[in-house]
Amino acid sequence: MKRALPGTETVRAAIDTVLAEAAARGRHPTVTAIERLLDIPHATFHRHYADLVDVHFRPRIPVLARPATPTEPSGSEARTEANLSRLRKENTDLRRTLALYEEAIRQLALENDALRSGGTVLPLPNRSRPAPPGPS
């Protein structure tokens, strides 16, 4: 049994509510908040109300203010840049170390294969104690 979808005016009222709540809380309004308020799955909401989102919701979302010109990095930004630089250097060093280990493992695998396929292994008697007696 299908549930009846809300009318256009109900959806507009929900959009207005979400925009007002987001503005009051200093948050960014989302379509997900509208869907939750109306208790409608995303695909259903998009299928039936995409035009309302484009016409009534998106134009009313406040644009986040961004500085037009780059500013000098503050203390925390400078620390962040220094940290990123250090992490990049560590990453490069770890990649080099990993490449060395990969090569060592490759060489050991080749030597192991050569030893396993190349000859027979003869067990040598133990010098410290006599060999165990064989079956009689």
Contacts in CASP RR format, 6 or more apart in sequence:
PFRMAT RR
TARGET T0000
AUTHOR 0000-0000-0000
METHOD contacts of the structure
MODEL  1
MKRALPGTETVRAAIDTVLAEAAARGRHPTVTAIERLLDIPHATFHRHYA
DLVDVHFRPRIPVLARPATPTEPSGSEARTEANLSRLRKENTDLRRTLAL
YEEAIRQLALENDALRSGGTVLPLPNRSRPAPPGPS
5 40 0 8 1.000
5 44 0 8 1.000
5 48 0 8 1.000
6 14 0 8 1.000
6 38 0 8 1.000
6 40 0 8 1.000
8 49 0 8 1.000
8 52 0 8 1.000
10 38 0 8 1.000
11 34 0 8 1.000
11 38 0 8 1.000
11 49 0 8 1.000
11 52 0 8 1.000
12 52 0 8 1.000
12 56 0 8 1.000
14 34 0 8 1.000
14 37 0 8 1.000
14 38 0 8 1.000
15 34 0 8 1.000
15 52 0 8 1.000
15 53 0 8 1.000
15 56 0 8 1.000
15 57 0 8 1.000
15 60 0 8 1.000
17 37 0 8 1.000
18 29 0 8 1.000
18 30 0 8 1.000
18 33 0 8 1.000
18 34 0 8 1.000
18 37 0 8 1.000
19 29 0 8 1.000
19 57 0 8 1.000
19 60 0 8 1.000
19 61 0 8 1.000
21 29 0 8 1.000
21 33 0 8 1.000
22 28 0 8 1.000
22 29 0 8 1.000
22 30 0 8 1.000
22 33 0 8 1.000
23 29 0 8 1.000
23 62 0 8 1.000
28 61 0 8 1.000
28 64 0 8 1.000
29 57 0 8 1.000
29 61 0 8 1.000
31 42 0 8 1.000
31 45 0 8 1.000
31 53 0 8 1.000
31 57 0 8 1.000
32 42 0 8 1.000
34 45 0 8 1.000
34 57 0 8 1.000
35 41 0 8 1.000
35 42 0 8 1.000
35 45 0 8 1.000
38 45 0 8 1.000
46 53 0 8 1.000
73 81 0 8 1.000
125 131 0 8 1.000
END
